[in-house]
Amino acid sequence: MTRHLILLVDDDPLITQMLGMVLELSLNVDVVATNSSLRAREILQQGQVSLLLTDYLMPEMNGLNLVRALRDDGSTIPVILLTGYCDEPELAANTERLKPFEVLVKPWSNELLMQRIKANLDTPRA
């Protein structure tokens, strides 16, 4: 059985480094991390990612626009968006179209994050 590949996207290198390490140690997954949402889009287009874990507020393209681009490309991989901006109207709009999609508010609990990642990876996709 092949291992799942998680794409971790955050413009803060410290977050991608630390969270990437936590993911690899806590779950039986491989992690590709990038600090560029534009680079993340290139990686997603290769079609090997099992789950996208992305920050919301980033300079090149915000996380929500990254998810929209992913869905526009026809991908149904699950997405977990990490944000400190839980009251953003943009997050509430069109979430049905973005599914499987969920939001975790910063600061997040690593235990909850691992549970949500496992649940998303364990859910069969069409």
NORJO-V427780 format. One record per residue. N is the residue number from 1. SS is DSSP state (alpha for helix, beta for strand, coil for the rest). OMEGA is omega in degrees with one decimal (* if undefined). Layout:
{{N | SS | OMEGA} {N | SS | OMEGA}}
//
This chain:
{{1 | coil | 179.9} {2 | coil | 178.9} {3 | coil | 176.0} {4 | beta | 176.7} {5 | beta | 177.7} {6 | beta | 173.5} {7 | beta | -179.1} {8 | beta | -176.3} {9 | beta | 174.8} {10 | coil | -179.1} {11 | coil | 178.0} {12 | coil | -178.0} {13 | alpha | 179.1} {14 | alpha | 179.3} {15 | alpha | -179.2} {16 | alpha | -179.9} {17 | alpha | -176.6} {18 | alpha | -178.5} {19 | alpha | 176.4} {20 | alpha | 178.8} {21 | alpha | 178.9} {22 | alpha | -179.1} {23 | alpha | -178.2} {24 | alpha | 179.8} {25 | alpha | -174.5} {26 | alpha | -174.9} {27 | coil | 177.3} {28 | coil | -175.4} {29 | beta | 168.5} {30 | beta | -178.4} {31 | beta | 169.2} {32 | beta | -178.2} {33 | beta | 175.0} {34 | beta | 177.1} {35 | coil | -178.3} {36 | coil | 177.4} {37 | alpha | 176.9} {38 | alpha | 175.0} {39 | alpha | 178.3} {40 | alpha | 178.7} {41 | alpha | 177.1} {42 | alpha | 179.9} {43 | alpha | -179.5} {44 | alpha | -178.6} {45 | alpha | 176.9} {46 | coil | 172.2} {47 | coil | -177.7} {48 | coil | -175.2} {49 | coil | 179.1} {50 | coil | -177.6} {51 | beta | 176.0} {52 | beta | 176.0} {53 | beta | -171.2} {54 | beta | 171.5} {55 | beta | 177.0} {56 | coil | -172.8} {57 | coil | 179.2} {58 | coil | -172.2} {59 | coil | -173.3} {60 | coil | -177.7} {61 | coil | -178.6} {62 | coil | -175.5} {63 | alpha | 180.0} {64 | alpha | 176.6} {65 | alpha | 175.3} {66 | alpha | 178.1} {67 | alpha | 177.8} {68 | alpha | 178.9} {69 | alpha | 178.2} {70 | alpha | 179.5} {71 | alpha | 177.8} {72 | alpha | 177.1} {73 | coil | 176.7} {74 | coil | -178.9} {75 | coil | 177.5} {76 | coil | 179.0} {77 | coil | 179.4} {78 | beta | -179.2} {79 | beta | 169.7} {80 | beta | -179.1} {81 | beta | 178.8} {82 | beta | -177.3} {83 | beta | 170.4} {84 | coil | -175.3} {85 | coil | -173.3} {86 | coil | -179.1} {87 | coil | 179.2} {88 | coil | 177.6} {89 | alpha | -179.5} {90 | alpha | 179.7} {91 | alpha | -178.4} {92 | alpha | -175.7} {93 | coil | 172.6} {94 | coil | -179.0} {95 | alpha | 178.2} {96 | alpha | -179.9} {97 | alpha | -174.9} {98 | alpha | -175.5} {99 | coil | -2.8} {100 | coil | -170.1} {101 | beta | 173.0} {102 | beta | -176.9} {103 | beta | 170.6} {104 | beta | -175.7} {105 | beta | 174.9} {106 | coil | -7.3} {107 | coil | -177.2} {108 | coil | 173.1} {109 | coil | 178.7} {110 | alpha | 178.7} {111 | alpha | 178.1} {112 | alpha | 179.4} {113 | alpha | 179.3} {114 | alpha | 178.1} {115 | alpha | -178.0} {116 | alpha | 177.9} {117 | alpha | 179.2} {118 | alpha | -179.4} {119 | alpha | 179.7} {120 | alpha | -179.9} {121 | alpha | -178.7} {122 | alpha | -179.6} {123 | coil | 178.4} {124 | coil | 178.4} {125 | coil | 179.1} {126 | coil | *}}
//
